[in-house]
Amino acid sequence: MLIRPTALMKEARMFVITADQVDSRRRADIVAPTLDAIHERYGERLALPPDRNAGDELQALTADPATALDLVLDLTRDGAWSVGLGLGDVRLPLPDNTREATGDAFIAARAAVTRAKRAPARFAVEAVAAEEPAADAEALLTLLLTLREGRTAAGWELYDLVSSGLTQAEAGARLGITPQSASDRARAGALRAELAAIPALTRLLARADAAQADRRTPEEDA
């Protein structure tokens, strides 16, 4: 009986984020400072340190859906990146560097970032299997990203404080504004809608990830 080489490889389901800098030929390279910021904020939540890939691209690898979502939201915030999220298997053992890792999740992330460059929200999700759950995640995340596009600098200022753990009243006091002004900013910036959506989107990504395993063929699991 002929045994396929892939049948001998160990794999783990993970999320791959591939981000391509927008208009990099006319803008300063921001890959290095962005990698530093990702490493500082998410280092312990990543499977490997984030890495530069193909010049003006970066990649990050995580097994945690909440971390994957946080990274997508961070990278899409200022419109500086086209962001692709790939779901699938990554070959084990992991190498020392993200750029040396391989697997279907990386192929999916490559397809996603290519599509993201043409998408209005500059974001896309791809999965090797379970395409429908991945499409659902993309559709709802795109809605959230579209909502965030209208947020003003003042709205982001309040959002950053509230998302750090402060109450809206505490954030308003920190900013030196009245509770009513804080409420007005929160409403205009749709803060409550986003904060309510994040746990639901995290669960949706987790289900899409789990569906990858459910739809593997018997030969793939051999």
Long-range contacts (C-beta under 8 A, 24 or more apart in sequence): 4-219, 6-220, 7-219, 7-222, 9-91, 9-92, 10-91, 10-92, 10-93, 11-89, 11-90, 11-91, 11-92, 11-103, 12-63, 12-89, 12-90, 12-92, 13-63, 13-87, 13-88, 13-89, 13-90, 13-105, 13-209, 13-212, 13-213, 14-47, 14-61, 14-62, 14-63, 14-88, 14-89, 14-90, 14-103, 14-105, 15-61, 15-62, 15-63, 15-64, 15-65, 15-67, 15-68, 15-85, 15-86, 15-87, 15-105, 15-205, 15-209, 16-59, 16-60, 16-61, 16-85, 16-86, 16-88, 16-90, 16-105, 16-106, 16-108, 16-109, 17-59, 17-60, 17-61, 17-62, 17-68, 17-71, 17-72, 17-75, 17-83, 17-84, 17-85, 17-86, 17-109, 18-53, 18-57, 18-58, 18-59, 18-83, 18-84, 18-86, 18-106, 18-109, 18-110, 18-112, 18-113, 19-57, 19-58, 19-59, 19-75, 19-81, 19-82, 19-83, 19-84, 19-113, 20-56, 20-57, 20-81, 20-82, 20-84, 20-113, 20-116, 20-117, 21-56, 21-57, 21-80, 21-81, 22-79, 22-80, 22-81, 22-82, 22-122, 24-55, 24-56, 29-56, 30-80, 31-56, 31-57, 31-58, 34-58, 34-75, 34-81, 38-71, 38-74, 41-74, 42-67, 42-70, 42-71, 47-90, 47-94, 48-94, 48-95, 48-96, 48-97, 48-98, 48-101, 49-97, 49-98, 50-98, 51-97, 51-98, 51-99, 52-99, 53-98, 53-99, 57-113, 59-98, 59-99, 59-106, 59-109, 60-98, 61-90, 61-94, 61-98, 61-101, 61-105, 65-202, 65-203, 65-205, 65-206, 65-209, 66-202, 68-205, 69-141, 69-198, 69-201, 69-202, 69-205, 72-123, 72-141, 73-144, 73-148, 73-198, 76-121, 76-122, 76-123, 76-145, 76-148, 77-148, 77-156, 79-122, 81-122, 82-113, 82-116, 82-117, 82-119, 82-122, 82-123, 83-113, 83-116, 83-122, 83-123, 83-124, 84-109, 84-110, 84-111, 84-112, 84-113, 84-114, 84-115, 84-116, 84-123, 84-124, 84-125, 84-126, 85-109, 85-112, 85-123, 85-124, 85-125, 85-126, 85-137, 86-110, 86-111, 86-112, 86-125, 86-126, 86-127, 87-125, 87-126, 87-127, 87-128, 87-130, 87-134, 87-205, 87-208, 87-209, 87-212, 88-127, 88-128, 88-129, 88-212, 89-128, 89-212, 104-128, 120-146, 121-145, 121-146, 121-149, 125-208, 127-208, 127-211, 127-212, 128-212, 129-211, 129-212, 129-215, 129-216, 130-208, 130-211, 130-212, 130-214, 130-215, 133-204, 133-207, 133-208, 133-211, 134-208, 136-204, 136-208, 137-201, 137-204, 137-205, 137-208, 140-197, 140-201, 140-204, 141-201, 144-194, 144-197, 144-201, 147-190, 147-193, 147-194, 148-190, 148-194, 150-190, 151-189, 151-190, 152-188, 152-189, 154-185, 154-189, 155-185, 155-186, 155-188, 155-189, 155-191, 156-189, 158-182, 158-185, 158-186, 158-189, 158-191, 159-189, 159-191, 159-194, 162-186, 162-191, 162-195, 163-195
